[in-house]
Each structure stands twice: as C-alpha cells, then as structure tokens.
Amino acid sequence: MRGKVGAWAIFLACLLLLSFAATTHYSKTADLALITLRLALLAVLSILVVREQWHHRDGQRQCGTDAGDTILQRFRRWYYDEQTHLR
C-alpha cells in the first residue's frame, strides 16, 4: 500500500510539472526541470547497467540470499513483484 501511494504522488507531481509547461511564464522552467530529471535518470541507469555488465564479465558471485543480487535485479524483482529465490 505504501508503494502505491508513493507512485501516485510521483505521478501527480509529474502532472503538476507538466501543467506548468502549458503556461507561458513557467514553460522554460518546467522544460528545464523535466529535461534535467530525464538526463539524471538516464545517467543513473546507464551507470547501473555498465556496472552490472562488469560484474557479470568478471564472474563475481557471492553466496547468500541477497548478497549476490545487484541493484538492477532487486529493482526488477520489486517491479514485477517476484519472490526471492533461495539457494
């Protein structure tokens, strides 16, 4: 329930920011904020993907329930609501 409220809050904040883009006075500020947010998200995801590929290439795997999981795998499990597989 807590995750849904947070997701709705982010969605409504984006809608509010987009509504500012429709007005003439705030359009440049809203565009700059959305472009900055998109570029920051792209940079973070790019860094995570490159880091994941380096770990996969080096073959670094650790034993344990959550020790070997990477950030992208955790995010995928959270997004698709998958259960953790115990080994």
Secondary structure, 3 states (H helix, E strand, C coil): CHHHHHHHHHHHHHHHHHHHHHCCCCHHHHHHHHHHHHHHHHHHHHHHHHHHHHHHHHCCCCCCCCCCCCHHHHHHHHHHCCCCCCC
